[in-house]
Amino acid sequence: MREVGEKKVPKFFLYIFLTFASIISIFPFYWMFVIGSNTNSEVNKIPPALLPGPNFVENMQKVFERIDFFGSLLNSFIISTTITIAVLFFCSLAGFAFAKIDFKYKNFFFIFLLATMMVPPQLGLIPSFMIISALGWVDQLQAVIVPGMVNAFGVFFMRQYIASSIPNDLMEAAKIDGCGNFRIYWNIVVPAIKPAFATLGIITYMNSWNDFLWPLVVLKDKSSHTIQIALRTLNDAYTTDYPMILAGTFLATIPILIVFLIFNKQFIAGITEGAVKS
Amino acid sequence: MVEHNTVHSEAVDNKTKKKYRPKIHDALSGYLFISPFFILFAIFGVYPLIFTAYLSLHKWNVLGEREFIGVSNYQALLTNDPLFWKSVGNTFSIWVISTVPQLILALILAFILNQAFLKAKGIFRLAVFMPNITSVVAVAIIFSAMFGTNYGVINYGLTLFGLEPYDWKGSYLGTQLAISAMVMWRWVGYNTIIYLAGLQGISKDLYEAATIDGASKTQQFLYLTIPLMRPIILFTVILSTIGGMQIFAEPLLFGRGASNQGLTMTLYLYEEAFTRFSFGYGAAIAWVLFVIIILFSLFNMFLTQRIKS
């Protein structure tokens, strides 16, 4: 049977269009490696090198000499991992409360929470920096970790998921058995919402890994730089050596790209659920 | 629900002689469970918001030396700071250049990816989405290399078509186009995925009925898809408004150009506050930005609601 409307659009044209869009999407990744694996003189000529060259390792070593690449990678890893664990715990706990526990002014608090998503983060940038500096946290990783430990989107996302996936009967039954709310959360809710953990976890991890403005403000010392800030330093200090800069950028992009390719289903699901439900 | 719980608890109490759990316990754990968000938001959300307003009425430097100057900061900002207005203009023109084609392209891509006959959907979807996971720093660095004036691959491409190389970093339009290209590259796939989810929620019967009535694919797209997708389009317009008003890393890394053609509002705020350390003036900028963002979001909402295909 023929699909509806099939004859009206030349399929061939659609495939060309999609292929073209895919090539534009992937080309910069390829180009990053082309420049990152050639020498400066190969890159700075007409026509430029269009294929990967043999100098990637050499460029990589230059990167390691100029910035503490693995140190900043480790910082990014510590920050993203801690934030992700904290976000999953606090957001699911709050989401559970909003979905299944009755308390006064619950709706008011929930609407307030949704409204906070509209406040642009730059607005409080200066006082937030002053708080961090008063606490003596400048150049310390907790300056980035603590403000990121729970967020409105995560609470909202978890509330939607828990409301639709935990039957009220199960709650009642657990209460009859004498379970407190935290035990219900820990023993019933947590095991039942693993898919939501995967989805929110991957989104949170990516966002904190890629975060730039706030870490730039509070992490000034080299030893506390995240990988994004370290890349920016590399870019600012050695603007003429693109092969070296792009080798560094490529190395920094690969871990996140691999994580994404493994978890892309959860990631895409998270984005669409967040959008369609709100 | 509250009453129901009470009745239930009492029944339990009578039957099993277990200790009656008062409602207050539920309320307590409810507040306790939601408290981390509200505590953190109070410290890093509400307090900074109010303190920004307080700061903006002072001359305030990094050492904390302060002097109350009333609305002078706002006065200077609104009447005597052409650079600020330039940054506002730049932000808006970059927003228009990057968002309008971005959303149109995303809608078309989603419409195509939603066609039933299409093969290898998953691969195309993955490919167009991949840029979104790249960090903004990486994107800015890669695109700076690609938009290089002398040896950039884009200028090389232009010469292949017999065109003159373009001065991306030096010209007004060039810098804004390059920054917009970075934004577009990162966000087209994201919006495509959201639109695709919306399209999948539209009943196939509607399209079949339209086909039987003799509507072409283009007509279906314009008169069926777009009106039905309006809430989702509104959502993406708001998201890209908020995102577009925050553009910062791209011009910081690409270079904002000799005539400040890449200076955005957030970059201006960042520089005032953290390279020139005028906290008071920076705070005034932050509040004016907030008002501009709110007004512009409302305007966009109004506009999107009004669009009838």
Contacts between the chains, C-beta under 8 A, distances in Angstrom:
chain1	res1	chain2	res2	distance
A	3	B	115	7.6
A	3	B	116	5.0
A	3	B	117	4.7
A	4	B	116	7.7
A	4	B	204	7.8
A	4	B	207	6.1
A	4	B	208	5.4
A	4	B	211	4.9
A	5	B	207	7.4
A	5	B	211	5.1
A	5	B	216	7.8
A	5	B	217	5.5
A	5	B	220	7.4
A	6	B	117	6.0
A	8	B	216	5.4
A	8	B	217	5.0
A	9	B	115	8.0
A	9	B	217	5.0
A	11	B	117	6.8
A	14	B	112	5.2
A	14	B	115	7.1
A	14	B	118	7.2
A	17	B	112	6.7
A	18	B	109	7.5
A	18	B	112	6.3
A	18	B	113	7.5
A	18	B	124	4.8
A	21	B	105	7.9
A	21	B	109	6.1
A	21	B	124	7.6
A	21	B	127	7.6
A	21	B	128	5.6
A	21	B	188	7.9
A	22	B	123	7.8
A	22	B	124	5.8
A	22	B	127	3.7
A	22	B	128	6.3
A	24	B	185	7.4
A	25	B	127	5.1
A	25	B	128	5.0
A	25	B	129	7.9
A	25	B	130	5.8
A	25	B	131	5.4
A	25	B	185	7.4
A	25	B	188	7.9
A	25	B	189	6.5
A	26	B	127	5.9
A	26	B	130	6.7
A	28	B	131	7.3
A	28	B	134	8.0
A	28	B	139	7.6
A	28	B	142	4.9
A	28	B	143	7.2
A	28	B	146	6.9
A	28	B	185	6.9
A	29	B	130	7.3
A	29	B	134	7.9
A	31	B	142	6.7
A	31	B	145	7.5
A	31	B	146	6.3
A	31	B	153	6.3
A	32	B	138	7.7
A	32	B	142	5.2
A	35	B	145	5.8
A	43	B	151	6.3
A	44	B	150	7.3
A	44	B	151	4.7
A	45	B	151	7.0
A	46	B	151	7.1
A	46	B	156	6.8
A	46	B	159	7.9
A	47	B	156	6.3
A	48	B	151	5.6
A	48	B	153	6.3
A	48	B	156	5.8
A	90	B	36	4.3
A	90	B	37	6.7
A	91	B	37	7.7
A	93	B	33	4.6
A	93	B	36	7.4
A	94	B	33	5.5
A	94	B	34	4.4
A	94	B	36	6.8
A	94	B	37	5.4
A	96	B	33	6.4
A	97	B	29	7.2
A	97	B	30	4.7
A	97	B	31	8.0
A	97	B	33	3.7
A	97	B	34	5.0
A	98	B	34	6.7
A	101	B	26	5.6
A	101	B	29	6.4
A	101	B	30	4.2
A	101	B	33	7.1
A	102	B	1	5.4
A	102	B	2	5.1
A	102	B	5	6.7
A	102	B	23	7.8
A	102	B	26	5.8
A	102	B	27	7.5
A	102	B	30	7.1
A	103	B	26	6.4
A	103	B	27	4.1
A	103	B	30	3.4
A	103	B	31	6.1
A	104	B	27	6.3
A	106	B	30	7.0
A	109	B	34	6.2
A	109	B	38	7.4
A	113	B	37	6.7
A	116	B	41	5.9
A	116	B	45	6.1
A	118	B	242	7.7
A	118	B	297	7.7
A	119	B	45	6.7
A	119	B	49	7.0
A	119	B	290	7.8
A	120	B	242	6.4
A	120	B	245	6.6
A	120	B	246	6.4
A	120	B	289	7.1
A	120	B	290	6.4
A	120	B	293	5.6
A	121	B	246	7.4
A	122	B	246	6.4
A	122	B	266	5.4
A	122	B	269	5.9
A	122	B	286	5.9
A	122	B	289	6.4
A	123	B	48	7.2
A	123	B	49	6.1
A	123	B	52	6.1
A	123	B	286	5.0
A	123	B	287	7.3
A	123	B	289	7.2
A	123	B	290	5.0
A	124	B	44	6.7
A	124	B	45	6.5
A	124	B	47	7.8
A	124	B	48	2.7
A	124	B	49	5.5
A	124	B	51	7.8
A	124	B	52	6.0
A	124	B	286	7.7
A	125	B	48	7.6
A	125	B	269	7.2
A	125	B	270	7.8
A	125	B	273	6.8
A	125	B	282	8.0
A	125	B	286	6.7
A	126	B	48	7.5
A	126	B	52	6.3
A	126	B	55	6.3
A	126	B	273	5.1
A	126	B	279	5.2
A	126	B	282	5.4
A	126	B	283	5.5
A	126	B	286	6.8
A	127	B	47	6.6
A	127	B	48	3.7
A	127	B	51	3.9
A	127	B	52	5.7
A	127	B	55	6.8
A	127	B	283	7.9
A	128	B	44	5.5
A	128	B	48	5.0
A	129	B	273	7.8
A	129	B	274	7.6
A	130	B	51	7.6
A	130	B	279	7.7
A	131	B	43	6.8
A	131	B	44	7.2
A	131	B	47	7.5
A	131	B	48	7.4
A	146	B	40	7.7
A	147	B	40	6.8
A	147	B	43	8.0
A	147	B	44	4.5
A	149	B	36	7.2
A	149	B	40	6.4
A	150	B	36	5.0
A	150	B	37	4.7
A	150	B	40	5.6
A	151	B	37	7.6
A	152	B	37	6.9
A	152	B	41	7.7
A	155	B	34	7.6
A	155	B	37	5.7
A	172	B	8	6.7
A	175	B	8	7.7
A	175	B	9	7.7
A	175	B	12	7.9
A	175	B	21	7.5
A	176	B	12	5.6
A	176	B	16	7.8
A	178	B	18	6.3
A	180	B	25	7.8
A	180	B	29	7.3
A	181	B	25	7.8
A	181	B	26	6.9
A	181	B	29	4.0
A	181	B	30	7.8
A	181	B	33	7.4
A	182	B	29	6.6
A	185	B	33	7.6
A	206	B	133	5.8
A	209	B	135	7.1
A	210	B	133	7.8
A	210	B	134	7.8
A	210	B	135	3.9
A	210	B	136	6.6
A	210	B	137	7.9
A	212	B	135	7.1
A	212	B	136	5.7
A	212	B	137	5.8
A	212	B	248	7.8
A	212	B	249	5.0
A	213	B	248	5.9
A	213	B	249	7.1
A	213	B	266	7.7
A	213	B	270	7.3
A	217	B	270	7.8
A	217	B	274	5.9
A	228	B	135	5.5
A	228	B	136	8.0
A	228	B	137	4.6
A	231	B	135	7.9
A	231	B	137	5.0
A	231	B	138	6.8
A	231	B	141	6.6
A	232	B	137	5.6
A	232	B	252	7.7
A	232	B	253	6.4
A	235	B	137	7.8
A	235	B	140	8.0
A	235	B	141	5.4
A	235	B	144	7.6
A	235	B	253	5.8
A	242	B	145	5.0
A	242	B	148	7.8
A	245	B	141	6.1
A	245	B	145	7.7
A	246	B	141	6.9
A	246	B	142	6.9
A	246	B	145	6.1
A	249	B	137	7.9
A	249	B	138	4.9
A	249	B	141	5.0
A	249	B	142	6.5
A	252	B	135	7.6
A	252	B	138	6.6
A	253	B	134	6.1
A	253	B	135	7.3
A	253	B	138	5.2
A	256	B	133	5.9
A	256	B	134	7.7
A	256	B	135	7.4
A	257	B	130	7.7
A	257	B	133	6.9
A	257	B	134	7.9
A	260	B	130	7.3
A	260	B	133	4.5
A	264	B	126	6.1
A	264	B	129	7.5
A	267	B	133	7.6
A	268	B	125	7.5
A	268	B	129	6.6
A	268	B	193	5.6
A	271	B	190	6.7
A	271	B	193	5.6
A	271	B	194	6.6
A	272	B	193	6.0
A	272	B	194	6.2
A	272	B	196	7.6
A	272	B	197	3.6
A	275	B	194	4.4
A	275	B	197	6.5
A	275	B	198	7.8
A	275	B	232	6.8
A	275	B	235	5.9
A	275	B	236	7.8
A	276	B	194	7.7
A	276	B	197	5.1
A	276	B	198	6.5
A	276	B	201	6.8
A	276	B	232	7.3
A	278	B	235	6.9
